[in-house]
Amino acid sequence: MAVLLALGCPIYGAHSSPGRFASSDNSPGRDWVMTWDDEFNGPNGSPPAKNRWVTETGGNSWGNHELEYYTARSQNLRQEDGHLVIEARKEEFTGSDGVAGHYTSARVMTHGLFSQAYGRFEARIKVPFGQGMWPAFWLLGDDFSKAGWPACGEIDIMENSGAVRSTIRSSLNGPGYSDTQAITSSFTLPHGHFSDDFHVFAVEWAPGIIRFYVDDQLYATRTPADLPNGSRWVFDHTFFLVLNLAVGGNLPGRPDSSTVFPQRMLVDYVRVYSRGKVSSGAARGVGWQSSPEGGARDGGILLPAIYPSFIVRSVLAFRKN
């Protein structure tokens, strides 16, 4: 989701291309070490943890002709029953900057708190539905303020046009392949809609290759060979995470009379893994404490480096319940 952040990223756009479909030898259960997570187990009504997330606010269309004003209010952003709730509302609202609009929603990121180069980034999300809804889970290059967009790089793990309820898309944005020329793939459910239930959206990223998954099913693989001639692969440095629910914009278009408000994007968890022991330069952040044993510690639970991710997930599922 190429978006103008308080960061400065411009407009969204992409064309579809098939990508390469192949079985993965990089399966999610193989030697992953958790480096960061949020299970959203805070008290009902509380904001997301400040040592993990930065809440962005504003209503300047975010470079995509979006209609919402992002707020930090609990009406738009809160923890509830073990989930992060990002709620889009239809209401008259004027921000402290004087910008007025007809819709509100929320957007959070880990910039300045956590970033990582390479690994597995996943979130279990139930998306909203309806014309004009635009939920997204994505990564942006840490160097955006110096390199600018799209040279900083952007990895869109999941975005959905709310009226197209059975299909999500993923994209790579970089210099020479952004906006309408982004490298884009899509995944369509064989039955039902993404808004019916939670699904796990993930990317596995290694030097020179990025793989996209839905519910651990590999559906696209991207390498420098997919880029336009003369373009540069910029996915070789640390990126941070972003979650948001836009209203309107270049991808979904405006809401219409069929759109029901409020709409909620529910996030059950966000988890980040790395292969083997985490090097000091691979991940940066203050929200996670690495342990001397090569695992990671959060909430009093130690997850050693020898544990594959299916064990890590079982431990976290037990903790969550």
C-alpha positions in Angstrom: 0.0 0.0 0.0 2.1 2.9 -1.3 1.0 5.6 1.0 2.1 9.1 2.0 3.2 8.6 5.6 4.0 11.4 7.9 6.9 9.7 6.3 6.4 11.0 2.8 5.4 8.1 0.6 3.3 9.0 -2.5 0.5 7.4 -4.4 -0.7 3.9 -4.8 -1.1 1.9 -7.9 -0.2 -1.5 -9.3 -0.6 -3.8 -12.3 -1.2 -7.5 -11.9 1.3 -10.0 -13.1 1.2 -13.7 -12.5 4.3 -14.3 -10.4 5.9 -17.8 -10.1 3.9 -20.4 -8.2 6.0 -23.1 -6.7 6.2 -25.4 -3.7 8.3 -23.8 -1.0 11.5 -25.3 0.5 11.3 -22.5 3.0 8.4 -23.9 5.0 7.1 -21.9 8.0 7.8 -24.8 10.4 11.5 -24.9 9.7 14.0 -23.4 12.2 12.3 -20.0 12.7 13.2 -18.0 15.8 10.7 -15.4 17.0 12.2 -11.9 17.2 9.1 -9.8 17.9 5.4 -10.2 18.4 2.2 -8.6 19.7 -0.7 -10.8 20.8 -2.9 -7.8 21.7 -3.8 -9.2 25.2 -4.1 -5.8 26.8 -7.2 -4.7 28.7 -10.4 -4.1 26.7 -10.5 -0.5 25.4 -6.7 0.1 25.9 -4.5 1.4 23.1 -1.9 -0.8 21.5 1.3 -1.1 23.5 3.4 2.1 23.2 6.7 0.1 23.2 5.5 -1.7 20.1 3.4 0.7 18.0 3.4 4.3 16.9 -0.1 5.6 16.1 -0.2 7.9 13.1 -2.9 10.6 12.9 -4.0 13.0 10.1 -6.4 13.4 7.2 -4.3 14.6 4.3 -5.5 11.8 1.9 -2.1 10.0 2.4 -1.2 10.3 -1.2 -3.9 7.9 -2.3 -7.0 10.1 -2.3 -8.1 8.4 0.9 -11.1 9.9 2.7 -10.5 9.0 6.3 -9.0 10.9 9.2 -6.7 8.7 11.2 -7.1 9.2 14.9 -5.8 7.7 18.2 -9.2 7.6 19.8 -10.5 4.3 21.3 -13.5 4.6 18.9 -11.0 3.9 16.1 -8.2 2.0 17.7 -8.2 -0.3 20.7 -7.5 -3.8 22.1 -10.5 -5.9 22.6 -11.0 -9.5 23.6 -7.4 -10.5 22.5 -7.5 -8.5 19.2 -6.4 -5.2 17.9 -9.5 -3.4 16.6 -9.0 -0.8 13.8 -12.5 0.6 13.2 -13.6 2.8 10.3 -16.6 5.0 11.1 -18.8 7.3 9.1 -18.9 10.6 11.1 -18.2 14.2 10.8 -14.8 14.9 12.3 -12.3 17.8 12.4 -8.8 17.1 13.6 -6.5 19.3 15.6 -4.9 20.3 12.4 -8.2 21.8 11.1 -8.6 19.0 8.5 -12.3 18.0 8.4 -13.8 14.8 6.9 -16.7 12.4 6.9 -14.9 9.2 8.0 -12.4 8.2 10.7 -10.1 5.2 11.1 -6.7 4.3 12.4 -3.2 3.4 11.4 -0.2 2.1 13.4 3.5 1.3 12.6 6.6 0.1 14.3 8.9 2.8 12.9 11.6 3.7 15.5 10.6 0.8 17.7 11.2 -2.3 15.6 12.5 -3.1 12.2 14.2 -6.2 10.6 15.9 -7.3 7.4 14.8 -10.8 6.2 12.7 -13.4 8.0 9.0 -14.3 8.2 6.5 -11.5 8.9 2.9 -12.7 9.6 -0.4 -11.5 10.9 -3.7 -13.2 11.6 -6.4 -10.8 10.4 -10.1 -10.7 9.8 -10.7 -8.0 7.2 -13.8 -5.8 6.9 -16.0 -5.8 3.8 -17.8 -3.3 1.7 -17.3 -0.8 -1.1 -14.5 1.7 -0.2 -12.8 -0.4 2.5 -9.1 -0.8 2.1 -7.3 -2.8 4.9 -3.6 -3.4 4.6 -0.6 -5.1 6.3 2.7 -4.0 4.9 6.4 -3.2 5.4 8.3 0.0 4.5 12.1 0.6 4.3 13.7 2.2 7.3 15.6 4.6 5.1 12.5 6.3 3.6 13.4 9.7 5.1 16.8 9.6 3.4 16.2 7.6 0.2 12.6 8.7 -0.4 9.8 6.6 -1.8 9.9 4.3 -3.7 13.7 3.9 -3.4 13.2 2.9 0.3 11.2 -0.1 -0.9 7.8 -1.3 0.1 6.5 -4.9 0.6 2.7 -5.1 0.7 1.9 -8.4 2.4 -1.9 -8.0 2.2 -4.3 -5.5 1.0 -7.9 -5.9 0.0 -10.5 -3.9 -1.9 -13.5 -4.4 0.3 -16.0 -5.0 -2.5 -13.8 -7.9 -3.8 -14.3 -10.1 -0.8 -12.6 -13.3 -1.9 -9.3 -11.8 -3.2 -6.3 -10.2 -1.6 -3.2 -8.9 -3.3 0.5 -8.4 -2.5 3.0 -6.0 -4.2 6.6 -4.9 -4.3 7.3 -1.2 -4.8 10.8 0.1 -5.7 12.5 2.5 -8.1 11.1 1.8 -11.6 8.3 -0.5 -10.3 5.9 1.5 -8.2 2.5 3.1 -8.5 0.9 1.6 -11.7 4.0 -0.5 -12.3 4.3 -2.2 -9.0 5.0 -6.0 -9.1 1.7 -7.4 -7.9 0.2 -10.8 -7.3 -3.2 -11.9 -6.0 -4.7 -14.8 -4.2 -8.4 -15.9 -4.4 -10.1 -18.1 -1.9 -11.7 -21.2 -3.4 -14.7 -20.8 -1.2 -16.1 -18.0 1.0 -14.8 -14.5 1.7 -11.8 -13.1 3.6 -14.2 -11.1 5.7 -15.9 -14.4 7.0 -13.0 -15.4 9.3 -9.4 -14.9 10.3 -6.6 -15.7 7.9 -2.8 -15.7 8.3 -1.0 -13.4 5.8 2.7 -13.8 5.6 5.9 -13.0 3.7 9.1 -15.0 3.9 12.0 -12.7 2.8 15.6 -13.8 2.2 18.4 -12.2 0.2 17.2 -12.0 -3.4 13.9 -13.7 -2.9 10.5 -12.9 -1.4 7.6 -15.4 -1.0 4.0 -14.6 -0.2 1.6 -16.9 1.7 -2.0 -17.1 2.7 -2.7 -19.6 5.5 0.8 -21.1 4.9 -0.1 -21.7 1.2 2.6 -20.2 -1.1 1.0 -18.3 -3.9 3.8 -16.0 -5.3 7.6 -15.9 -5.4 9.5 -12.8 -6.4 13.2 -12.3 -7.3 15.2 -9.6 -9.0 14.4 -11.4 -12.3 10.8 -10.1 -12.0 11.9 -6.5 -12.1 11.8 -4.3 -15.2 15.2 -4.2 -17.1 17.6 -1.8 -15.4 15.6 -1.6 -12.1 17.2 -2.1 -8.7 16.3 -4.6 -6.1 16.0 -2.6 -2.9 14.9 -5.3 -0.4 18.3 -5.6 1.3 17.9 -3.5 4.5 15.7 -3.2 7.5 11.9 -2.5 7.1 9.3 -1.7 9.7 5.6 -2.8 9.9 2.4 -0.9 9.2 -1.3 -1.9 9.8 -4.1 0.4 8.6 -7.7 0.5 7.4 -8.2 3.2 4.8 -11.6 4.5 3.6 -11.8 5.2 -0.1 -8.7 5.8 -2.2 -7.1 4.7 -5.5 -7.6 1.0 -5.0 -11.2 0.5 -3.7 -12.9 3.8 -4.8 -15.4 5.7 -2.6 -17.9 4.1 -0.3 -21.4 4.1 -1.6 -25.0 3.5 -0.4 -24.3 -0.2 0.0 -21.4 0.3 2.5 -22.2 -0.5 6.1 -20.5 1.4 8.9 -18.8 0.9 11.2 -16.4 -1.6 9.7 -13.6 -3.4 11.7 -10.3 -4.8 10.8 -9.5 -7.3 13.6 -5.8 -8.4 14.2 -5.4 -11.4 16.3 -1.6 -11.2 16.3 1.5 -10.0 14.5 4.7 -12.1 14.7 8.1 -11.8 13.2 10.7 -14.5 12.9 14.3 -14.9 11.8 16.4 -17.9 10.7 18.5 -19.3 13.5 20.1 -16.9 16.0 19.3 -13.2 15.4 22.4 -11.1 14.5 22.7 -7.7 16.1 22.3 -6.0 12.7 19.3 -8.0 11.5 16.7 -6.6 13.8 16.4 -3.3 15.7 14.0 -2.3 18.3 13.2 -1.6 21.9 9.9 -3.6 22.3 11.6 -7.0 22.3 14.3 -8.4 24.6 16.7 -10.9 23.1 18.0 -13.6 25.4 21.6 -14.8 25.7 20.5 -18.3 24.8 19.7 -17.1 21.3 15.9 -17.1 21.7 13.6 -14.3 22.6 11.8 -13.3 25.8 8.4 -11.6 26.1 5.9 -11.7 28.9 8.1 -14.1 30.9 8.2 -16.8 28.2 11.6 -17.8 26.8 11.5 -19.2 23.2 14.9 -20.8 22.5 16.5 -20.7 19.1 16.1 -24.4 18.6 12.3 -24.3 18.7 10.7 -24.4 15.2 7.8 -22.0 14.7 5.1 -24.6 15.1 6.2 -25.0 18.7 6.5 -21.2 19.1 2.9 -20.9 17.8 1.6 -23.5 20.2 3.2 -21.7 23.2 1.8 -18.4 22.1 -1.7 -19.9 21.4 -1.6 -21.3 25.0 -0.6 -17.9 26.3 -3.3 -16.1 24.3 -6.0 -18.4 25.6 
